[in-house]
């Protein structure tokens, strides 16, 4: 019967005899495990950041944009034709069962002034539904009312970046700011959202009633026209149904024939963000696969050193066989030695990988997330590498003839 504890002790004793060689043999495993954990941590962090940015935009979102103009056979691109109106947004809200909230958008950029401070920012004209569409709460104040939208009231909601640049430590609620020399009363402060997936600061924004933006700030080519409509479906499962219902409704309202192209574009933002997240996941797996090559290199190093060890210890193997050691005793001894090398290297690699992930996060400013799954995968793979690459030297050692081994010098 194979004595496992005794075999382990013999293996540790053999590895301690050549400490430097054992350490250098483990180096490939250490680098491999550390690289795999670091790459997976960077990729997981990037995927988590995209998920957070998706949540900051809002869930189950659909964006409806105007169509393209054609002049002299030249198509000018999406958004160059005014084809959407507040009436379209109202019709979507009433006639599309899969739609939960609809918010028309009429936006532009303007200089904003408060006292002796000024700031250039994006102005978004919309309705009270926008806060529900974007899942965007207020930290202070109130949203504008339906009556303020109908009457084109000069009220506004401020993003945190605008508040910081215009007011500093002053409470903005109730203060008067000037947008394109038109006075507006601040009635609410939006909660901080941070950057969107495109890197734009979502908090650098001011929201005003859509009618106010149309009549007093940016004007319209035609009465009631807007530059975009944001739609929130009732659930993720209703997104496809909502897209279909919006397409059918707008084609009907815009009197578009069966063979005519749409004069609008419907985009599912949730699917776009999910596609970006999937691309990040593929890139993470690719980086981990590249990093795992160093594990294989480390395994080959283990095999080479174990072959050298078999040659150096041929006489020892002969002595053990002469006093009764079986084939599997010899084989198991060298497999355990290779496994010990890979597991110790794997443990050191885990520590280095976690440390490297933290350093990358601090120096590069990237979000990194070390998961237990990645640690177990890398550590487990290092053990498999040790067994796989240690088997051939062990097999070779077990086939030695005891008499020839005893005569070996």
KAHURA-V944491 format. One record per helix or strand. SS is the DSSP state (H for helix, E for strand). FROM is the first residue (numbers start at 1). TO is the last residue. If there is no record, write none. Layout:
<<SS FROM TO> <SS FROM TO>>
This chain:
<<H 4 17> <H 19 57> <E 61 66> <E 68 71> <E 74 78> <E 84 85> <H 86 95> <E 99 114> <E 117 126> <H 129 133> <E 138 141> <H 146 150> <E 155 158> <H 160 166> <E 176 179> <E 182 190> <E 195 195> <E 201 201> <E 205 209> <H 210 217> <E 225 226> <E 228 233> <H 236 253> <E 264 268> <H 269 312> <H 314 322> <H 327 364> <H 372 398> <H 402 407>>
